Every structure is written in structure tokens, then in C-alpha cells.
């Protein structure tokens, strides 16, 4: 199943539309998703985690949809590379932070993009939601089911939008693929995404890794 670049951004674009009052559509046409800026103006946002996946997210951002004001990462080289990506897209230089909690206190933000290692997703997303920010979190959602449930509960409690970057859910073929996998073996449908990339299996919490 191959997605066009436009289709890959639909899920994340819908997240931004939802924040400015436009309903997120499950099967939005790619042309409609990319033509018109949101009526409420760009979403004031920041990115936590500027590694490879974080830079990929930044490369898909457009100024008419999102105002990226700050980047947070413990690695200054990654911050520099991420800033270069934004500059190519016409953004001004964002402010840099090493501590995401400090960033939340100092910046005027509406939303946060989270692209950190998998085992950190829940704590960071929950912290942002508790601070009143909407969250777009990279897939997978969390390390385990309790962590994912915690994210959902906090989003509902604080009435914030929590979106996970499962862009294939917006492809009309995805439900068919899922249903077929479940018919053959229900476990294959539940575990296929975890097994899809070795890096997801290696991103274990320190306690699990023994480190």
C-alpha cells in the first residue's frame, strides 16, 4: 500500500484543522486538505524531539497551517539540523530548549508535536495536555496499553485534542487490510504495527533495557 506525499500529511493536517475549529475528516480529499489555510490562523506550536522523525514532521509543516515557535531536544546538533529544515520552509529561527517543561512555561503555545523515543511518549504527551496544549504524537502511541489509556484520559479530562500520527488510517484501503488480518489471525492485526519497524522494538524504557 503506497501513499502519496499528500496522503501522508492528511492525518497531521486534520489535527491542525481541528485545532482551529474545522472538523477533522476521516477521508478528506488530498486537494481539499492542502489548498485552503485554516480560518482561525496558524496554530502556535512547538516540536519536542528533533531527530529523524521530528525533522520529517517539520518538513511537512506549512506556515499557513502552523506557526512553529520553538524546538526542544537534548542534542544541540539535532536542534541545528531541525532549524535548517524550518528555514528551507520559510520559517524564522525558532527558540531552542533542552527541557520541554521549561519550554511549556515560557512559550505561548496552543499545540505540541511529540517525536521523542516511544517509551517517553506518554509522560511528555500527558505533561503537555495537563498544561492545556493540544498534542500531535508520533506513532506508536505509547509503550504499553496503560500508558496509552492514560494519555486518552488526560486529553478527555482537559478537553484537548490528542492525535496520533497513524496517517494510514486516513487511507480508504486501511480498514480493509485490518479486517483481513483480523480474519486470518486476530493477533496479527493487533501486533502488526509493533513488528513493522525494528526501531519501535528497540525503543524500550531504561528499566526494561536494563540501563
Rosetta silent file (secondary structure, phi, psi, omega in degrees, C-alpha in Angstrom):
SEQUENCE: XXXXXXXXXXXXXXXXXXXXXXXXXXXXXXXXXXXXXXXXXXXXXXXXXXXXXXXXXXXXXXXXXXXXXXXXXXXXXXXXXXXXXXXXXXXXXXXXXXXXXXXXXXXXXXXXXXXXXXXXXXXXXXXXXXXXXXXXXXXXXXXXXXXXXXXXXXXXXXXXXXXXXXXXXXXXXXXXXXXXXXXXXXXXXXXXXXXXXXXXXXXXXXXXXXX
SCORE:     score description
SCORE:     0.000 S_00000001
   1 L     0.000  113.596 -177.618    0.000    0.000    0.000 S_00000001
   2 L  -108.919  131.281  178.858    1.683    3.185   -1.234 S_00000001
   3 L  -105.566  145.745  173.800    0.552    6.637   -0.140 S_00000001
   4 L   -74.759  160.261  176.546    1.220    9.870   -1.981 S_00000001
   5 H   -55.050  -35.270  179.272    3.056   12.631   -0.079 S_00000001
   6 H   -65.937  -41.770  179.686   -0.269   14.465    0.164 S_00000001
   7 H   -65.693  -34.742 -178.663   -1.998   11.456    1.738 S_00000001
   8 H   -64.551  -25.813 -177.581    0.807   11.022    4.274 S_00000001
   9 H   -94.917   -5.766 -173.722    0.147   14.510    5.624 S_00000001
  10 H   -60.812  -46.127 -179.095   -3.649   14.284    5.780 S_00000001
  11 H   -60.285  -45.686 -179.918   -3.823   12.933    9.330 S_00000001
  12 H   -68.983  -36.646  178.267   -1.445   15.563   10.676 S_00000001
  13 H   -65.356  -40.015  178.568   -3.145   18.302    8.630 S_00000001
  14 H   -62.246  -34.967  176.055   -6.525   17.302   10.025 S_00000001
  15 H   -58.167  -46.046 -179.232   -5.083   17.685   13.515 S_00000001
  16 H   -67.851  -38.441  177.571   -4.235   21.310   12.748 S_00000001
  17 H   -62.684  -39.594 -179.189   -7.639   21.909   11.169 S_00000001
  18 H   -62.226  -35.212 -177.339   -9.335   20.523   14.265 S_00000001
  19 H   -69.859  -25.563 -178.470   -7.496   22.992   16.460 S_00000001
  20 L  -103.981   16.959  171.593   -8.783   25.986   14.547 S_00000001
  21 L    96.211    1.903  176.642  -12.393   24.847   14.500 S_00000001
  22 L   -96.360  123.633 -177.367  -12.562   22.907   11.250 S_00000001
  23 L   -57.341  136.423  175.075  -13.777   19.318   11.821 S_00000001
  24 L   -74.867  130.709 -176.916  -11.155   16.673   11.088 S_00000001
  25 L  -105.436  135.560 -175.447  -12.401   14.428    8.288 S_00000001
  26 L   -71.404  -26.000 -178.910  -11.543   10.739    8.194 S_00000001
  27 L  -135.137   58.914 -176.332  -11.363   10.573    4.422 S_00000001
  28 L   -75.699  133.358  176.464  -10.503   14.076    3.318 S_00000001
  29 L   -62.751  138.380 -174.421   -9.564   14.555   -0.327 S_00000001
  30 H   -60.792  -38.325 -179.607   -5.866   15.450   -0.622 S_00000001
  31 H   -65.179  -44.070  179.225   -6.516   18.514   -2.759 S_00000001
  32 H   -64.243  -30.610 -176.759   -9.052   19.934   -0.313 S_00000001
  33 H   -73.645  -22.548 -172.024   -6.625   19.271    2.535 S_00000001
  34 H  -111.013   -8.327 -172.498   -3.823   21.302    1.008 S_00000001
  35 H   -83.953  -41.756 -167.270   -5.489   24.241   -0.751 S_00000001
  36 L  -115.341  127.807  176.419   -7.023   26.461    1.918 S_00000001
  37 L   -65.454  155.280  178.720   -5.444   27.773    5.148 S_00000001
  38 L   -67.113  145.203 -175.419   -7.491   27.382    8.340 S_00000001
  39 L   -67.935  -25.032 -177.703   -9.832   30.281    9.115 S_00000001
  40 L   -84.467    0.425 -178.679   -8.528   30.681   12.670 S_00000001
  41 L    89.945  166.465 -178.311   -4.960   31.372   11.598 S_00000001
  42 L   -59.522  143.831  177.785   -1.836   29.242   12.055 S_00000001
  43 E   -77.534  128.965  178.203   -1.634   27.117   15.199 S_00000001
  44 E   -77.719  115.240 -169.636    1.066   28.310   17.612 S_00000001
  45 E  -142.579  170.697  176.514    3.134   25.199   18.196 S_00000001
  46 E  -143.269  162.095  178.424    6.454   23.641   19.145 S_00000001
  47 E  -115.337  134.109  172.213    8.236   20.356   18.496 S_00000001
  48 E  -113.084  115.960 -178.500    9.699   18.070   21.162 S_00000001
  49 L   101.654   93.181 -173.698   12.198   15.623   19.691 S_00000001
  50 L  -107.678   35.472  174.889   14.095   16.838   16.620 S_00000001
  51 L   -77.341 -156.165 -175.635   15.640   13.548   15.471 S_00000001
  52 H   -57.519  -48.153 -178.077   14.938   11.911   12.120 S_00000001
  53 H   -69.633  -36.340  177.282   11.170   11.592   12.635 S_00000001
  54 H   -62.442  -42.661  178.662   10.908   15.049   14.130 S_00000001
  55 H   -66.957  -32.961  175.966   12.650   16.563   11.118 S_00000001
  56 H   -62.944  -42.369  176.928   10.328   14.613    8.837 S_00000001
  57 H   -60.733  -45.660 -178.718    7.366   16.212   10.605 S_00000001
  58 H   -61.700  -37.048  179.795    8.903   19.665   10.273 S_00000001
  59 H   -65.152  -20.540  179.766    9.456   19.110    6.570 S_00000001
  60 H   -93.847   -7.085 -176.902    5.710   18.557    6.145 S_00000001
  61 L   -78.808  143.323  177.353    4.683   21.698    8.032 S_00000001
  62 L  -122.865  139.613 -173.488    3.351   24.716    6.174 S_00000001
  63 L   -59.962  -31.245 -178.099    3.366   28.245    7.533 S_00000001
  64 L   -72.333  -15.232  179.327   -0.291   28.873    6.706 S_00000001
  65 L  -104.839  -33.325 -171.376   -1.288   25.997    8.995 S_00000001
  66 E  -144.049  131.583  178.318    1.255   26.056   11.810 S_00000001
  67 E  -101.657   95.871 -177.100    3.439   28.699   13.465 S_00000001
  68 E   -83.009  109.382 -172.231    6.428   26.737   14.811 S_00000001
  69 E   -99.412  -23.524 -173.800    7.897   28.868   17.553 S_00000001
  70 E  -152.734  153.682  175.183   10.231   26.538   19.440 S_00000001
  71 E  -126.665  143.616  179.155   12.153   23.271   19.270 S_00000001
  72 E  -130.420  128.092  176.638   13.157   21.068   22.179 S_00000001
  73 L  -164.878  150.393  178.569   15.858   18.392   22.194 S_00000001
  74 L   -82.566   -8.437 -178.317   18.768   17.396   24.433 S_00000001
  75 L  -106.815  111.536 -177.602   21.044   17.179   21.388 S_00000001
  76 H   -64.231  -30.070  178.664   22.176   20.603   20.057 S_00000001
  77 H   -66.563  -38.343  177.099   23.236   19.118   16.720 S_00000001
  78 H   -66.392  -39.164  177.574   19.729   17.811   16.145 S_00000001
  79 H   -60.949  -41.027 -179.447   18.299   21.205   17.020 S_00000001
  80 H   -65.041  -42.850  179.707   20.579   22.831   14.454 S_00000001
  81 H   -66.497  -39.297  178.688   19.558   20.383   11.722 S_00000001
  82 H   -65.344  -38.062  177.871   15.875   20.821   12.557 S_00000001
  83 H   -62.644  -36.861  177.922   16.245   24.600   12.403 S_00000001
  84 H   -64.537  -37.976  177.690   17.719   24.242    8.913 S_00000001
  85 H   -61.932  -44.348  178.955   14.666   22.262    7.823 S_00000001
  86 H   -64.418  -39.399 -179.721   12.386   25.042    9.040 S_00000001
  87 H   -61.162  -37.253  178.642   14.492   27.689    7.318 S_00000001
  88 H   -65.953  -26.055  178.507   14.050   25.865    4.000 S_00000001
  89 L   -91.780    6.634  175.288   10.296   26.087    4.525 S_00000001
  90 L    89.507   10.319  179.650   10.486   29.837    5.105 S_00000001
  91 L   -82.541  151.575  170.310   10.228   29.856    8.910 S_00000001
  92 L   -73.509  162.728 -178.125   12.073   32.248   11.179 S_00000001
  93 L   -65.100  123.337  179.935   14.616   30.718   13.566 S_00000001
  94 L   -78.614  159.582  175.110   12.725   29.027   16.438 S_00000001
  95 E   -77.235  146.051 -176.424   13.824   29.272   20.056 S_00000001
  96 E  -106.303  141.543  177.910   15.724   26.253   21.354 S_00000001
  97 E  -137.016  149.836  173.483   15.152   24.361   24.602 S_00000001
  98 L   -99.537  -26.256 -177.517   16.722   21.360   26.277 S_00000001
  99 L  -114.585  119.038 -175.222   13.908   20.912   28.820 S_00000001
 100 H   -68.963  -28.778  178.361   10.367   20.537   27.482 S_00000001
 101 H   -68.524  -38.631  176.027    8.783   21.578   30.770 S_00000001
 102 H   -63.174  -41.135  179.284   10.697   24.865   30.681 S_00000001
 103 H   -60.432  -43.639  179.778    9.537   25.391   27.108 S_00000001
 104 H   -62.086  -35.405 -179.580    5.894   24.939   28.089 S_00000001
 105 H   -71.943  -35.122 -171.408    6.267   27.543   30.838 S_00000001
 106 H   -93.384  -26.564 -173.241    7.982   30.152   28.666 S_00000001
 107 L   -98.533  146.394  174.156    6.279   29.806   25.291 S_00000001
 108 L   -88.662   94.624 -173.222    2.806   30.896   24.233 S_00000001
 109 L  -121.869  149.134  171.921    1.713   27.648   22.601 S_00000001
 110 L  -104.795  -29.109 -175.247   -1.546   26.077   21.531 S_00000001
 111 E  -147.536  158.142  179.106   -0.164   22.708   20.439 S_00000001
 112 E  -133.506  135.483  173.423    2.899   20.489   20.699 S_00000001
 113 E   -97.427  129.137 -177.227    4.277   17.912   18.265 S_00000001
 114 E  -114.404  118.875  179.823    5.926   14.964   20.033 S_00000001
 115 L  -135.802   46.412 -179.253    8.542   12.895   18.165 S_00000001
 116 L   -95.121  175.650  176.486   10.638   11.506   21.005 S_00000001
 117 L   -54.874  148.620 -172.940   11.536    7.835   21.705 S_00000001
 118 H   -51.617  -44.700 -174.333    8.481    5.632   22.117 S_00000001
 119 H   -69.655  -10.705  177.659    8.815    4.996   25.843 S_00000001
 120 H   -95.515  -10.847 -172.958    8.736    8.764   26.531 S_00000001
 121 H   -53.093  -50.209 -172.800    5.547    9.488   24.564 S_00000001
 122 H   -62.619  -50.385 -177.233    3.087    9.079   27.407 S_00000001
 123 H   -61.472  -42.772 -178.286    4.838   11.204   30.032 S_00000001
 124 H   -70.642  -45.994  179.626    5.548   14.045   27.617 S_00000001
 125 H   -60.846  -43.457  178.951    2.109   13.997   25.977 S_00000001
 126 H   -62.395  -42.285  178.335    0.383   13.912   29.370 S_00000001
 127 H   -60.955  -40.915  179.090    2.521   16.823   30.594 S_00000001
 128 H   -68.918  -41.551  178.807    1.595   18.881   27.531 S_00000001
 129 H   -64.333  -41.582  177.824   -2.095   18.023   27.819 S_00000001
 130 H   -63.875  -28.499  178.226   -2.103   18.916   31.508 S_00000001
 131 L   -82.489    3.595  176.881   -0.549   22.248   30.548 S_00000001
 132 L    87.430   16.693 -179.073   -3.535   22.902   28.286 S_00000001
 133 L  -101.125  145.334  170.292   -1.831   22.146   24.955 S_00000001
 134 E   -75.948  154.407 -174.098   -3.188   20.060   22.132 S_00000001
 135 E  -133.307  130.467  165.591   -0.879   17.200   21.148 S_00000001
 136 E  -110.210  112.895 -176.320    0.108   15.507   17.915 S_00000001
 137 E  -109.624  136.950  176.906    2.173   12.460   18.922 S_00000001
 138 L   -64.538  155.801  173.356    4.136   10.297   16.547 S_00000001
 139 L   -78.398  154.458   -6.856    3.236    6.645   16.220 S_00000001
 140 L   -70.793  166.285 -172.924    3.285    4.310   18.002 S_00000001
 141 L   -64.387  -48.798 -175.940    1.056    5.895   20.636 S_00000001
 142 L  -159.424  172.003 -177.981    2.819    4.606   23.760 S_00000001
 143 L   -68.745  -37.279 -179.497    4.962    1.802   25.127 S_00000001
 144 L  -144.227  173.247 -176.223    2.057   -0.131   26.634 S_00000001
 145 H   -63.316  -45.172  178.717   -1.726   -0.075   26.915 S_00000001
 146 H   -57.590  -38.066  179.617   -1.904    1.600   30.374 S_00000001
 147 H   -66.293  -39.968  178.189    0.285    4.445   29.099 S_00000001
 148 H   -66.124  -41.739  178.952   -1.947    4.925   26.065 S_00000001
 149 H   -63.685  -36.006  177.777   -5.077    4.875   28.233 S_00000001
 150 H   -63.683  -43.080  178.054   -3.513    7.488   30.491 S_00000001
 151 H   -59.334  -46.060 -179.008   -2.918    9.785   27.512 S_00000001
 152 H   -63.683  -42.875 -178.403   -6.517    9.421   26.398 S_00000001
 153 H   -63.704  -41.605 -178.672   -7.923   10.016   29.867 S_00000001
 154 H   -69.594  -37.653  177.129   -5.903   13.197   30.381 S_00000001
 155 H   -61.938  -43.201  179.523   -6.881   14.527   26.937 S_00000001
 156 H   -67.481  -40.960 -179.767  -10.552   13.978   27.748 S_00000001
 157 H   -62.015  -40.964 -176.855  -10.221   15.484   31.209 S_00000001
 158 H   -93.110    1.030  179.111   -8.575   18.631   29.887 S_00000001
 159 L    55.318   47.279  178.039  -10.740   18.792   26.741 S_00000001
 160 L  -113.511  155.996  176.606   -7.699   18.863   24.477 S_00000001
 161 L   -82.878  126.292  173.786   -7.165   17.309   21.050 S_00000001
 162 E  -119.748  115.538  179.814   -4.856   14.270   21.091 S_00000001
 163 E  -120.346  136.700  176.261   -3.938   12.958   17.643 S_00000001
 164 E  -107.108  139.585 -172.373   -1.572   10.068   16.904 S_00000001
 165 L   -74.877   50.146  174.890    0.300   10.090   13.598 S_00000001
 166 L   -88.507   73.813 -173.984   -1.286    6.982   12.125 S_00000001
 167 H   -63.120  -23.544 -179.608   -1.652    8.567    8.691 S_00000001
 168 H   -68.831  -18.938  175.693   -2.574    5.231    7.087 S_00000001
 169 H   -62.677  -21.063 -178.758   -5.861    5.326    8.993 S_00000001
 170 H   -91.168    1.165  175.948   -6.843    8.074    6.549 S_00000001
 171 L   -90.213  127.424 -176.508   -6.259    5.809    3.548 S_00000001
 172 L   -56.341  -24.816 -178.049   -9.537    4.202    2.387 S_00000001
 173 L   -78.623  -19.660 -172.715   -7.763    0.824    1.975 S_00000001
 174 H   -59.629  -46.160  179.641   -6.567    0.615    5.580 S_00000001
 175 H   -58.623  -35.823  179.835   -9.793   -0.704    7.191 S_00000001
 176 H   -65.183  -44.691  179.216   -9.899   -3.487    4.581 S_00000001
 177 H   -61.902  -43.790  179.670   -6.326   -4.535    5.309 S_00000001
 178 H   -61.594  -46.751 -178.351   -7.004   -4.506    9.066 S_00000001
 179 H   -62.600  -40.514 -179.906  -10.189   -6.569    8.715 S_00000001
 180 H   -65.449  -40.640  179.159   -8.495   -9.165    6.556 S_00000001
 181 H   -63.431  -38.546 -178.616   -5.625   -9.535    9.031 S_00000001
 182 H   -68.436  -32.927  179.424   -8.101   -9.993   11.878 S_00000001
 183 H   -68.779  -42.763 -179.819   -9.965  -12.713    9.991 S_00000001
 184 H   -67.141  -48.907 -178.964   -6.770  -14.676    9.339 S_00000001
 185 L  -160.768  107.038 -178.418   -5.380  -14.221   12.849 S_00000001
 186 H   -51.711  -31.925 -178.804   -6.682  -11.563   15.283 S_00000001
 187 H   -68.158  -29.738 -179.597   -3.239  -11.384   16.868 S_00000001
 188 H   -66.584  -35.592  178.385   -1.671  -10.328   13.565 S_00000001
 189 H   -68.422  -35.932 -177.196   -3.896   -7.250   13.428 S_00000001
 190 H   -76.042  -28.862 -173.185   -3.003   -6.302   16.994 S_00000001
 191 H  -109.221   -5.903 -172.709    0.760   -6.778   16.628 S_00000001
 192 H   -61.688  -38.246 -177.995    1.489   -5.883   13.008 S_00000001
 193 H   -71.919  -35.250  179.013    2.300   -2.255   13.686 S_00000001
 194 H   -65.977  -35.394 -177.614    4.647   -3.055   16.589 S_00000001
 195 H   -84.284   -5.378 -172.453    6.565   -5.504   14.398 S_00000001
 196 L   -66.030  -35.692 -177.096    6.680   -3.155   11.432 S_00000001
 197 L  -132.306  127.824  178.860    9.899   -1.392   12.413 S_00000001
 198 H   -57.124  -32.476 -177.095   12.777   -2.787   14.477 S_00000001
 199 H   -62.596  -31.344  179.062   13.398    0.653   15.991 S_00000001
 200 H   -65.788  -34.592 -179.604    9.999    0.512   17.724 S_00000001
 201 H   -77.606  -24.841 -178.496   11.030   -2.683   19.458 S_00000001
 202 H   -85.799  -17.613 -178.490   14.425   -1.264   20.462 S_00000001
 203 L   -80.799   64.049 -177.204   12.994    1.922   21.991 S_00000001
 204 L   -92.582  150.425  175.759   12.457    0.282   25.359 S_00000001
 205 L   -58.032  150.576 -179.883   12.272    2.114   28.690 S_00000001
 206 H   -51.725  -39.598 -178.343   15.579    2.145   30.587 S_00000001
 207 H   -64.414  -34.077 -179.815   14.187   -0.238   33.215 S_00000001
 208 H   -77.101  -37.281  179.307   13.275   -2.748   30.505 S_00000001
 209 H   -72.147  -20.576 -175.546   16.582   -2.328   28.691 S_00000001
 210 L    86.924   15.004 -177.820   18.479   -2.771   31.932 S_00000001
 211 L  -110.864    0.000    0.000   20.064    0.667   31.534 S_00000001
